[in-house]
Amino acid sequence: MTEPRTYRGRSMEDRRRDRRRRFCESAVELFGTRGYAATSVATVCKHASLSSRQFYEEFDDREHLLRTVYDNAEDAASSAVVQAVGEALAVATSIDSVLESGIKAFVDYFSIDPRLTRICFVEAVGVSPAFEEHRAQRRVRWGESLAGIANAGVERGLISNGTDPLLWTGFIGAVNAVIVAQVNSDDLTPDDTLRVMRALLRHGVLG
């Protein structure tokens, strides 16, 4: 069996993972502060102290890098929501407490790093038709997750009926718009986003 090649005690796979991490960290910093349109591949490489050859070994192009950091953030946010909802369902006596846990986990995740908020809700919008299709697929996945929470609430007897999937679609679109408004305002805060999400859920989706 062939032993993996190493350099200075590190395998090639370890070094590639490290390069990919550095490119992603630079993308979060640059896309999340300067903006995607204002950041070239050369700028990302310089910030990461890596070469363009190394960049194209990991990513097809700049949009591929944006999609990678976007997906990383979306996956992490989804995991935070799923964990919070699962813990809340285990002890919940009302659907309100479950949804409160979920939306708070979502808002808290993006509040920790405003760069990720900008990337996911501002910079990723309108990049290309392919990226818009990708974003639409991610919204569908969020809708399925939210509908799953509602169905779990029905099974637990916390709500009497399931919810309209189209209402979840509207909720997700509204949340995106509210977060963009927050990002572009000096007066709005994550607490404002949380307040609006509560109202949309209690008086809209759940009736």
Residue frames as a rotation matrix with the C-alpha (Angstrom) as fourth column:
MET 1
0.576 0.817 0.000 0.00
0.817 -0.576 0.000 0.00
0.000 0.000 -1.000 0.00
THR 2
-0.197 -0.675 0.711 1.38
0.641 -0.637 -0.428 3.40
0.742 0.372 0.558 -1.01
GLU 3
-0.198 0.047 -0.979 1.96
0.899 -0.390 -0.201 5.83
-0.391 -0.920 0.035 1.85
PRO 4
0.821 0.518 0.240 0.50
0.570 -0.763 -0.304 9.34
0.026 0.386 -0.922 1.36
ARG 5
-0.090 -0.872 0.482 3.07
0.716 -0.393 -0.577 11.90
0.692 0.293 0.659 0.29
THR 6
0.680 0.266 -0.684 4.01
0.703 -0.501 0.504 14.36
-0.208 -0.824 -0.527 2.98
TYR 7
0.031 -0.670 0.742 5.78
0.456 -0.651 -0.607 17.71
0.890 0.357 0.285 3.09
ARG 8
-0.649 -0.369 0.665 7.18
-0.408 -0.569 -0.714 18.95
0.642 -0.735 0.219 6.39
GLY 9
-0.984 0.168 0.051 5.15
0.061 0.597 -0.800 16.29
-0.165 -0.785 -0.597 8.15
ARG 10
-0.210 0.960 -0.184 1.82
-0.436 -0.260 -0.862 17.20
-0.875 -0.101 0.473 6.53
SER 11
-0.327 0.180 0.928 -0.04
0.677 0.729 0.097 15.18
-0.659 0.660 -0.360 3.92
MET 12
-0.953 0.001 0.304 -1.06
0.253 -0.553 0.794 16.67
0.169 0.833 0.527 0.59
GLU 13
-0.095 0.995 0.016 -4.72
0.672 0.052 0.739 16.39
0.734 0.081 -0.674 1.63
ASP 14
0.228 0.108 -0.968 -4.06
0.912 -0.373 0.174 18.30
-0.342 -0.922 -0.183 4.86
ARG 15
-0.706 -0.579 -0.408 -2.30
0.395 -0.800 0.452 21.06
-0.588 0.159 0.793 2.95
ARG 16
-0.764 0.501 0.406 -5.15
0.327 -0.243 0.914 21.31
0.556 0.831 0.022 0.45
ARG 17
0.238 0.866 -0.440 -7.70
0.883 -0.005 0.469 21.55
0.404 -0.500 -0.766 3.25
ASP 18
-0.059 -0.348 -0.935 -5.63
0.749 -0.635 0.189 24.29
-0.660 -0.689 0.298 4.83
ARG 19
-0.954 -0.286 0.088 -5.42
0.262 -0.654 0.709 26.21
-0.145 0.700 0.699 1.54
ARG 20
-0.369 0.896 0.248 -9.16
0.546 -0.007 0.838 25.90
0.752 0.445 -0.487 1.02
ARG 21
0.311 0.444 -0.840 -9.80
0.948 -0.203 0.244 27.14
-0.062 -0.873 -0.485 4.55
ARG 22
-0.455 -0.579 -0.677 -7.54
0.534 -0.785 0.312 30.16
-0.712 -0.220 0.667 4.00
PHE 23
-0.915 0.192 0.356 -9.24
0.251 -0.421 0.872 31.04
0.317 0.886 0.337 0.73
CYS 24
0.006 0.993 -0.121 -12.65
0.721 0.080 0.688 30.78
0.692 -0.091 -0.716 2.41
GLU 25
0.162 -0.011 -0.987 -11.57
0.894 -0.422 0.151 32.89
-0.418 -0.906 -0.058 5.37
SER 26
-0.824 -0.493 -0.278 -10.24
0.309 -0.804 0.509 35.56
-0.474 0.333 0.815 3.00
ALA 27
-0.666 0.652 0.363 -13.47
0.386 -0.115 0.915 35.45
0.638 0.750 -0.175 1.02
VAL 28
0.252 0.767 -0.590 -15.55
0.938 -0.045 0.343 35.98
0.237 -0.640 -0.731 4.16
GLU 29
-0.149 -0.396 -0.906 -13.43
0.652 -0.729 0.211 38.98
-0.744 -0.559 0.366 5.09
LEU 30
-0.922 -0.347 -0.169 -13.32
0.109 -0.654 0.749 40.55
-0.371 0.672 0.641 1.63
PHE 31
-0.599 0.776 0.199 -16.79
0.412 0.085 0.907 39.71
0.687 0.625 -0.371 0.30
GLY 32
0.189 0.728 -0.659 -18.25
0.939 0.063 0.339 40.56
0.288 -0.683 -0.671 3.70
THR 33
0.045 -0.215 -0.975 -16.60
0.567 -0.798 0.203 43.99
-0.822 -0.562 0.086 3.94
ARG 34
-0.757 -0.382 -0.530 -15.56
-0.192 -0.645 0.739 45.29
-0.624 0.662 0.415 0.50
GLY 35
0.353 0.914 -0.202 -18.20
-0.620 0.067 -0.782 43.31
-0.701 0.401 0.590 -1.37
TYR 36
0.299 -0.168 0.939 -18.14
0.431 0.902 0.024 40.53
-0.852 0.397 0.342 -3.96
ALA 37
0.873 0.124 0.472 -18.14
0.487 -0.265 -0.832 42.77
0.022 0.956 -0.292 -7.04
ALA 38
0.800 -0.573 0.175 -15.20
-0.561 -0.819 -0.117 44.79
0.211 -0.005 -0.978 -5.71
THR 39
0.230 -0.712 0.664 -13.05
-0.630 0.410 0.659 41.73
-0.741 -0.570 -0.354 -4.92
SER 40
0.418 -0.181 -0.890 -11.02
-0.827 0.330 -0.455 39.99
0.377 0.926 -0.012 -7.62
VAL 41
0.916 -0.188 -0.354 -9.45
0.240 0.965 0.110 36.54
0.321 -0.185 0.929 -7.50
ALA 42
0.003 -0.986 0.167 -6.05
0.389 -0.152 -0.909 38.25
0.921 0.068 0.383 -7.31
THR 43
-0.116 0.019 0.993 -7.18
-0.706 -0.705 -0.069 40.20
0.699 -0.709 0.095 -4.24
VAL 44
0.863 0.458 0.214 -8.38
-0.485 0.631 0.606 37.01
0.142 -0.626 0.767 -2.53
CYS 45
0.666 -0.670 -0.327 -5.06
0.512 0.730 -0.453 35.28
0.542 0.134 0.829 -3.30
LYS 46
-0.226 -0.774 0.591 -3.05
-0.006 -0.606 -0.796 38.19
0.974 -0.184 0.132 -1.95
HIS 47
0.197 0.397 0.896 -5.11
-0.874 -0.342 0.344 38.30
0.443 -0.852 0.280 1.25
ALA 48
0.965 0.226 0.135 -4.72
-0.262 0.878 0.402 34.54
-0.028 -0.423 0.906 1.73
SER 49
0.120 -0.993 -0.009 -0.98
-0.866 -0.109 0.489 34.67
-0.486 -0.051 -0.872 0.87
LEU 50
-0.005 -0.050 0.999 -1.54
0.289 0.956 0.049 31.99
-0.957 0.288 0.009 -1.75
SER 51
-0.854 -0.428 -0.297 -1.12
-0.166 -0.318 0.933 31.84
-0.494 0.846 0.201 -5.53
SER 52
-0.028 0.847 -0.530 -3.70
-0.951 -0.185 -0.246 31.97
-0.307 0.497 0.811 -8.30
ARG 53
-0.430 -0.174 -0.886 -2.56
-0.550 0.829 0.103 28.48
0.716 0.532 -0.452 -9.33
GLN 54
-0.983 0.061 -0.175 -3.50
0.176 0.601 -0.779 27.21
0.057 -0.797 -0.602 -5.89
PHE 55
-0.501 0.853 -0.148 -6.82
-0.586 -0.460 -0.667 29.05
-0.636 -0.248 0.730 -6.11
TYR 56
0.086 0.578 -0.812 -7.82
-0.990 0.142 -0.004 27.31
0.112 0.804 0.584 -9.33
GLU 57
-0.768 -0.300 -0.566 -6.84
-0.214 0.953 -0.215 23.96
0.604 -0.044 -0.796 -7.88
GLU 58
-0.892 0.420 -0.166 -9.64
0.301 0.278 -0.912 24.46
-0.337 -0.864 -0.375 -5.33
PHE 59
0.004 0.925 -0.381 -12.27
0.154 -0.377 -0.913 26.55
-0.988 -0.055 -0.145 -7.12
ASP 60
0.133 0.135 0.982 -13.56
0.966 0.202 -0.159 26.92
-0.220 0.970 -0.104 -10.66
ASP 61
-0.277 -0.150 0.949 -13.83
0.470 -0.883 -0.003 30.68
0.838 0.445 0.315 -10.37
ARG 62
-0.924 -0.100 0.368 -14.71
-0.209 -0.673 -0.709 33.52
0.319 -0.732 0.602 -8.00
GLU 63
-0.035 0.991 0.125 -18.41
-0.864 -0.093 0.495 32.63
0.502 -0.091 0.860 -8.06
HIS 64
0.287 0.055 -0.956 -17.56
0.148 0.984 0.101 29.08
0.946 -0.171 0.275 -6.96
LEU 65
-0.742 -0.601 -0.298 -15.74
0.425 -0.078 -0.902 30.53
0.519 -0.795 0.313 -3.96
LEU 66
-0.687 0.568 0.453 -18.72
-0.682 -0.720 -0.132 32.76
0.251 -0.399 0.882 -3.11
ARG 67
0.290 0.845 -0.449 -21.07
-0.587 0.527 0.614 29.79
0.756 0.086 0.649 -3.36
THR 68
-0.124 -0.433 -0.893 -18.80
0.429 0.788 -0.442 27.80
0.895 -0.437 0.088 -1.05
VAL 69
-0.966 -0.256 -0.050 -18.76
0.158 -0.423 -0.892 30.40
0.207 -0.869 0.449 1.73
TYR 70
-0.390 0.908 0.152 -22.49
-0.850 -0.418 0.322 31.03
0.356 -0.004 0.935 1.22
ASP 71
0.322 0.513 -0.796 -23.26
-0.230 0.857 0.460 27.32
0.918 0.035 0.394 1.58
ASN 72
-0.538 -0.585 -0.607 -20.99
0.479 0.380 -0.791 27.01
0.694 -0.716 0.076 4.60
ALA 73
-0.942 0.198 0.271 -22.88
-0.328 -0.708 -0.626 29.79
0.068 -0.678 0.732 6.36
GLU 74
-0.063 0.984 -0.166 -26.31
-0.875 0.026 0.484 28.50
0.481 0.176 0.859 5.33
ASP 75
0.104 0.041 -0.994 -25.44
0.105 0.993 0.051 24.98
0.989 -0.110 0.099 6.50
ALA 76
-0.809 -0.476 -0.345 -24.16
0.396 -0.007 -0.918 26.26
0.435 -0.879 0.194 9.84
ALA 77
-0.725 0.614 0.312 -27.25
-0.683 -0.697 -0.217 28.42
0.084 -0.370 0.925 10.38
SER 78
0.171 0.816 -0.553 -29.52
-0.642 0.518 0.566 25.49
0.748 0.258 0.612 9.52
SER 79
-0.212 -0.333 -0.919 -27.67
0.402 0.827 -0.392 23.22
0.891 -0.452 -0.042 11.94
ALA 80
-0.984 -0.155 0.089 -28.01
0.000 -0.498 -0.867 25.82
0.179 -0.853 0.489 14.70
VAL 81
-0.344 0.933 0.110 -31.76
-0.913 -0.360 0.192 26.07
0.219 -0.034 0.975 14.10
VAL 82
0.213 0.413 -0.886 -32.27
-0.293 0.892 0.345 22.29
0.932 0.186 0.311 13.94
GLN 83
-0.573 -0.500 -0.649 -30.36
0.459 0.460 -0.760 21.79
0.679 -0.733 -0.034 17.19
ALA 84
-0.945 0.222 0.239 -32.25
-0.325 -0.681 -0.656 24.55
0.017 -0.698 0.716 19.00
VAL 85
-0.088 0.978 -0.189 -35.62
-0.911 -0.002 0.412 23.30
0.402 0.209 0.892 17.78
GLY 86
0.009 0.031 -0.999 -34.83
0.018 0.999 0.031 19.70
1.000 -0.018 0.008 18.68
GLU 87
-0.849 -0.370 -0.377 -33.91
0.382 0.063 -0.922 20.69
0.365 -0.927 0.088 22.22
ALA 88
-0.772 0.603 0.199 -37.02
-0.634 -0.707 -0.314 22.87
-0.048 -0.368 0.928 22.54
LEU 89
-0.023 0.799 -0.601 -39.35
-0.678 0.429 0.596 20.15
0.734 0.421 0.532 21.23
ALA 90
-0.470 -0.251 -0.846 -38.14
0.268 0.873 -0.407 17.76
0.841 -0.418 -0.343 23.89
VAL 91
-0.748 0.133 -0.650 -39.59
0.648 -0.067 -0.759 19.93
-0.144 -0.989 -0.036 26.67
ALA 92
-0.928 0.311 0.206 -42.05
-0.199 -0.880 0.432 22.23
0.316 0.359 0.878 24.89
THR 93
-0.537 0.839 -0.089 -45.58
0.559 0.275 -0.782 22.88
-0.632 -0.470 -0.617 26.12
SER 94
0.588 0.702 -0.402 -46.42
0.082 -0.546 -0.834 25.29
-0.805 0.457 -0.378 23.27
ILE 95
0.506 -0.375 0.776 -45.37
0.862 0.210 -0.461 25.76
0.010 0.903 0.430 19.64
ASP 96
0.937 -0.138 0.321 -44.41
-0.106 -0.988 -0.114 29.35
0.332 0.073 -0.940 20.48
SER 97
0.616 -0.742 0.265 -41.46
-0.459 -0.065 0.886 28.22
-0.640 -0.667 -0.381 22.59
VAL 98
0.296 -0.484 0.823 -40.26
0.638 0.742 0.207 25.93
-0.711 0.464 0.528 19.81
LEU 99
0.596 -0.004 0.803 -40.45
0.728 -0.419 -0.542 28.62
0.339 0.908 -0.247 17.14
GLU 100
0.948 -0.276 0.157 -38.90
-0.317 -0.860 0.400 31.16
0.024 -0.428 -0.903 19.49
SER 101
0.412 -0.831 0.374 -35.91
-0.017 0.403 0.915 28.86
-0.911 -0.383 0.152 19.95
GLY 102
0.254 -0.276 0.927 -35.57
0.887 0.449 -0.109 28.37
-0.386 0.850 0.359 16.20
ILE 103
0.729 0.058 0.682 -35.76
0.469 -0.768 -0.436 31.99
0.498 0.638 -0.587 15.13
LYS 104
0.881 -0.461 0.110 -33.50
-0.399 -0.595 0.698 33.11
-0.256 -0.658 -0.708 17.96
ALA 105
0.286 -0.799 0.529 -30.89
0.361 0.601 0.713 30.53
-0.888 -0.013 0.460 16.91
PHE 106
0.371 -0.073 0.926 -31.11
0.926 -0.038 -0.375 31.85
0.063 0.997 0.054 13.34
VAL 107
0.874 0.009 0.485 -30.80
0.052 -0.996 -0.075 35.52
0.483 0.091 -0.871 14.29
ASP 108
0.773 -0.616 0.150 -28.06
-0.279 -0.118 0.953 34.82
-0.570 -0.779 -0.263 16.85
TYR 109
0.341 -0.676 0.654 -25.99
0.740 0.622 0.257 32.91
-0.580 0.396 0.712 14.28
PHE 110
0.277 -0.214 0.937 -25.93
0.830 -0.438 -0.346 35.79
0.484 0.873 0.057 11.81
SER 111
0.959 0.082 0.271 -25.57
-0.053 -0.888 0.458 38.42
0.278 -0.453 -0.847 14.55
ILE 112
0.656 -0.754 -0.038 -22.23
0.369 0.276 0.888 36.94
-0.659 -0.596 0.459 15.59
ASP 113
-0.504 -0.855 0.122 -20.60
0.479 -0.159 0.863 37.80
-0.719 0.493 0.490 12.27
PRO 114
0.329 0.685 -0.650 -22.16
-0.152 -0.641 -0.752 40.63
-0.932 0.346 -0.106 10.22
ARG 115
-0.526 -0.575 -0.627 -19.90
-0.730 -0.074 0.679 39.69
-0.437 0.815 -0.381 7.30
LEU 116
-0.921 0.223 0.320 -21.85
0.304 0.924 0.231 36.46
-0.244 0.310 -0.919 6.86
THR 117
0.039 0.966 -0.254 -25.12
0.466 -0.242 -0.851 38.38
-0.884 -0.085 -0.460 6.96
ARG 118
0.124 -0.055 -0.991 -23.90
-0.632 -0.774 -0.037 40.63
-0.765 0.631 -0.131 4.16
ILE 119
-0.837 -0.509 -0.200 -22.64
-0.482 0.513 0.711 37.69
-0.259 0.691 -0.674 2.10
CYS 120
-0.800 0.515 0.306 -25.81
0.511 0.854 -0.101 35.60
-0.313 0.076 -0.947 2.40
PHE 121
0.115 0.982 -0.151 -28.42
0.792 -0.183 -0.583 38.34
-0.600 -0.052 -0.798 2.08
VAL 122
0.592 0.051 -0.805 -26.76
-0.259 -0.933 -0.249 41.05
-0.764 0.356 -0.539 -0.01
GLU 123
-0.247 -0.839 -0.484 -23.68
-0.771 -0.133 0.623 39.95
-0.587 0.527 -0.614 -1.92
ALA 124
-0.777 -0.066 0.625 -25.13
0.152 0.945 0.288 36.61
-0.610 0.319 -0.725 -3.05
VAL 125
0.240 0.971 0.009 -28.17
0.333 -0.073 -0.940 38.27
-0.912 0.228 -0.341 -4.67
GLY 126
0.898 0.306 -0.316 -28.23
-0.158 -0.446 -0.881 38.65
-0.410 0.841 -0.352 -8.46
VAL 127
-0.041 -0.999 0.030 -24.75
-0.375 0.043 0.926 37.24
-0.926 0.027 -0.376 -9.05
SER 128
-0.846 -0.162 -0.508 -25.83
-0.533 0.283 0.798 35.06
0.014 0.945 -0.326 -11.99
PRO 129
0.155 0.936 -0.314 -28.83
-0.862 0.284 0.419 33.02
0.482 0.206 0.852 -13.15
ALA 130
-0.006 -0.224 -0.975 -27.10
0.115 0.968 -0.223 29.87
0.993 -0.113 0.020 -11.90
PHE 131
-0.922 -0.364 -0.131 -26.53
0.181 -0.106 -0.978 31.39
0.342 -0.925 0.164 -8.47
GLU 132
-0.501 0.818 0.281 -30.15
-0.862 -0.502 -0.074 32.59
0.080 -0.280 0.957 -8.30
GLU 133
0.317 0.574 -0.755 -31.27
-0.478 0.785 0.395 29.04
0.819 0.235 0.523 -8.98
HIS 134
-0.422 -0.570 -0.705 -28.95
0.380 0.595 -0.708 27.84
0.823 -0.567 -0.034 -6.23
ARG 135
-0.948 0.111 0.297 -30.40
-0.304 -0.586 -0.751 30.38
0.091 -0.803 0.589 -3.79
ALA 136
-0.052 0.993 -0.104 -33.92
-0.919 -0.007 0.394 29.27
0.390 0.116 0.913 -4.74
GLN 137
0.167 0.037 -0.985 -33.01
0.020 0.999 0.041 25.67
0.986 -0.027 0.166 -3.95
ARG 138
-0.826 -0.491 -0.276 -31.64
0.304 0.024 -0.952 26.75
0.474 -0.871 0.130 -0.57
ARG 139
-0.655 0.659 0.369 -34.92
-0.751 -0.619 -0.229 28.56
0.078 -0.427 0.901 0.18
VAL 140
0.253 0.732 -0.633 -36.83
-0.581 0.638 0.506 25.40
0.774 0.240 0.586 -0.66
ARG 141
-0.249 -0.435 -0.865 -34.68
0.408 0.763 -0.501 23.49
0.878 -0.478 -0.013 1.83
TRP 142
-0.982 -0.051 0.182 -35.37
-0.127 -0.533 -0.837 26.10
0.140 -0.845 0.517 4.51
GLY 143
-0.237 0.971 0.042 -39.09
-0.923 -0.238 0.302 25.86
0.303 0.033 0.952 3.77
GLU 144
0.218 0.260 -0.941 -38.99
-0.135 0.963 0.235 22.08
0.967 0.076 0.245 4.11
SER 145
-0.689 -0.543 -0.480 -37.19
0.414 0.249 -0.875 22.38
0.595 -0.802 0.054 7.44
LEU 146
-0.866 0.396 0.304 -39.71
-0.499 -0.704 -0.505 24.89
0.014 -0.590 0.807 8.76
ALA 147
0.097 0.929 -0.358 -42.64
-0.816 0.280 0.505 22.79
0.569 0.243 0.785 7.58
GLY 148
-0.103 -0.231 -0.967 -41.03
0.217 0.944 -0.249 19.83
0.971 -0.236 -0.047 9.33
ILE 149
-0.975 -0.222 0.015 -40.96
0.053 -0.297 -0.953 21.80
0.216 -0.929 0.301 12.58
ALA 150
-0.420 0.895 0.153 -44.66
-0.905 -0.426 0.009 22.57
0.073 -0.134 0.988 12.20
ASN 151
0.229 0.495 -0.838 -45.44
-0.449 0.818 0.360 18.90
0.864 0.294 0.410 11.50
ALA 152
-0.576 -0.488 -0.656 -43.50
0.381 0.550 -0.744 17.91
0.723 -0.678 -0.131 14.62
GLY 153
-0.909 0.296 0.292 -45.64
-0.416 -0.633 -0.653 20.39
-0.009 -0.716 0.698 16.52
VAL 154
0.046 0.952 -0.303 -48.77
-0.883 0.181 0.433 18.68
0.467 0.248 0.849 15.20
GLU 155
0.033 -0.105 -0.994 -47.45
0.065 0.993 -0.102 15.28
0.997 -0.061 0.039 16.30
ARG 156
-0.833 -0.411 -0.371 -46.74
0.399 0.021 -0.917 16.64
0.384 -0.912 0.146 19.76
GLY 157
0.105 0.964 -0.242 -50.20
0.969 -0.045 0.241 18.22
0.221 -0.260 -0.940 19.97
LEU 158
-0.521 -0.383 -0.763 -48.73
0.602 -0.798 -0.011 21.73
-0.604 -0.465 0.647 20.12
ILE 159
-0.627 0.448 -0.637 -50.73
-0.673 -0.724 0.152 22.90
-0.393 0.524 0.755 17.09
SER 160
0.093 0.816 0.571 -53.88
-0.297 0.570 -0.766 21.40
-0.950 -0.098 0.295 15.63
ASN 161
0.903 0.273 0.333 -53.10
0.234 0.337 -0.912 21.47
-0.361 0.901 0.241 11.91
GLY 162
-0.080 -0.930 0.358 -50.17
0.913 0.075 0.400 21.57
-0.400 0.359 0.843 9.53
THR 163
0.084 0.031 -0.996 -49.23
-0.035 -0.999 -0.034 24.80
-0.996 0.038 -0.083 7.79
ASP 164
0.945 0.303 0.123 -49.49
0.140 -0.036 -0.989 25.93
-0.295 0.952 -0.077 4.17
PRO 165
0.164 -0.955 0.245 -46.11
0.884 0.253 0.394 25.42
-0.438 0.152 0.886 2.42
LEU 166
0.124 -0.086 0.989 -46.70
0.741 -0.654 -0.150 28.58
0.659 0.752 -0.017 0.39
LEU 167
0.954 0.205 0.219 -46.91
0.001 -0.733 0.680 30.58
0.300 -0.649 -0.699 3.61
TRP 168
0.563 -0.822 -0.085 -43.43
0.442 0.212 0.872 29.34
-0.699 -0.528 0.482 4.50
THR 169
-0.043 -0.546 0.837 -42.22
0.993 -0.119 -0.027 30.52
0.114 0.829 0.547 1.10
GLY 170
0.507 0.318 0.801 -43.63
0.304 -0.936 0.179 33.96
0.806 0.153 -0.571 1.82
PHE 171
0.979 -0.158 -0.128 -42.14
0.093 -0.212 0.973 33.94
-0.181 -0.964 -0.193 5.32
ILE 172
0.231 -0.959 0.166 -38.64
0.814 0.284 0.507 33.16
-0.533 0.018 0.846 4.00
GLY 173
-0.046 -0.203 0.978 -38.88
0.830 -0.553 -0.076 35.94
0.557 0.808 0.194 1.41
ALA 174
0.779 0.411 0.474 -40.06
0.089 -0.820 0.565 38.41
0.621 -0.398 -0.676 4.03
VAL 175
0.809 -0.539 -0.234 -37.27
0.340 0.104 0.935 37.45
-0.479 -0.836 0.268 6.43
ASN 176
-0.043 -0.850 0.525 -34.68
0.993 0.022 0.117 37.99
-0.111 0.527 0.843 3.69
ALA 177
0.181 0.188 0.965 -36.11
0.510 -0.857 0.071 41.46
0.841 0.480 -0.251 3.00
VAL 178
0.974 0.208 0.091 -36.07
0.021 -0.483 0.875 42.38
0.226 -0.851 -0.475 6.70
ILE 179
0.509 -0.852 -0.126 -32.46
0.634 0.272 0.724 41.27
-0.582 -0.448 0.679 7.11
VAL 180
-0.151 -0.532 0.833 -31.40
0.931 -0.360 -0.061 43.29
0.332 0.766 0.550 4.06
ALA 181
0.564 0.421 0.710 -33.14
0.174 -0.902 0.396 46.32
0.807 -0.099 -0.582 5.56
GLN 182
0.952 -0.243 -0.188 -31.27
0.183 -0.044 0.982 45.72
-0.247 -0.969 0.002 8.81
VAL 183
0.154 -0.956 0.250 -27.91
0.927 0.227 0.299 45.41
-0.343 0.186 0.921 7.02
ASN 184
-0.248 -0.231 0.941 -28.50
0.772 -0.634 0.048 48.68
0.585 0.738 0.336 5.17
SER 185
0.612 0.554 0.565 -29.66
0.079 -0.753 0.653 50.65
0.787 -0.354 -0.505 8.21
ASP 186
-0.574 -0.798 0.184 -27.72
-0.046 -0.192 -0.980 52.22
0.817 -0.571 0.074 11.04
ASP 187
-0.371 0.527 0.765 -30.83
-0.895 -0.423 -0.142 52.21
0.248 -0.737 0.628 13.23
LEU 188
0.685 0.693 -0.224 -32.07
-0.630 0.719 0.294 48.61
0.365 -0.060 0.929 12.93
THR 189
-0.356 -0.773 0.524 -30.60
-0.927 0.365 -0.092 45.78
-0.120 -0.518 -0.847 14.98
PRO 190
-0.829 0.029 -0.559 -30.86
-0.123 0.965 0.232 41.96
0.546 0.261 -0.796 15.10
ASP 191
-0.811 0.572 -0.119 -33.49
0.264 0.176 -0.948 42.46
-0.522 -0.801 -0.294 17.83
ASP 192
-0.249 0.722 -0.645 -35.67
-0.745 -0.568 -0.349 44.21
-0.619 0.394 0.680 15.26
THR 193
-0.472 0.016 -0.882 -35.31
-0.721 0.568 0.396 41.26
0.507 0.823 -0.257 12.91
LEU 194
-0.955 0.099 -0.280 -36.22
0.235 0.830 -0.506 38.90
0.182 -0.549 -0.816 15.73
ARG 195
-0.595 0.768 -0.235 -39.30
-0.144 -0.390 -0.909 40.98
-0.790 -0.507 0.343 16.59
VAL 196
-0.143 0.546 -0.826 -40.54
-0.966 -0.258 -0.003 40.94
-0.214 0.797 0.564 12.99
MET 197
-0.694 -0.154 -0.703 -39.90
-0.399 0.895 0.198 37.22
0.599 0.418 -0.683 12.58
ARG 198
-0.913 0.405 -0.046 -41.98
0.236 0.433 -0.870 36.54
-0.332 -0.805 -0.491 15.70
ALA 199
-0.290 0.848 -0.443 -44.85
-0.481 -0.529 -0.699 38.64
-0.827 0.010 0.562 14.33
LEU 200
-0.293 0.137 -0.946 -44.72
-0.939 0.145 0.312 37.01
0.179 0.980 0.086 10.90
LEU 201
-0.876 -0.085 -0.476 -44.87
-0.051 0.995 -0.083 33.55
0.480 -0.048 -0.876 12.44
ARG 202
-0.842 0.512 -0.169 -47.52
0.335 0.251 -0.908 34.10
-0.423 -0.821 -0.382 15.08
HIS 203
-0.097 0.847 -0.522 -49.88
-0.210 -0.530 -0.822 36.32
-0.973 0.030 0.229 13.11
GLY 204
-0.023 0.042 -0.999 -49.08
-0.985 -0.172 0.016 35.07
-0.172 0.984 0.046 9.63
VAL 205
-0.595 -0.298 -0.747 -47.88
-0.559 0.821 0.117 31.51
0.578 0.487 -0.655 9.09
LEU 206
-0.927 0.190 -0.324 -49.57
0.348 0.759 -0.550 30.10
0.141 -0.623 -0.770 12.21
GLY 207
-0.220 0.917 0.332 -52.61
0.359 -0.240 0.902 32.31
0.907 0.318 -0.276 11.93
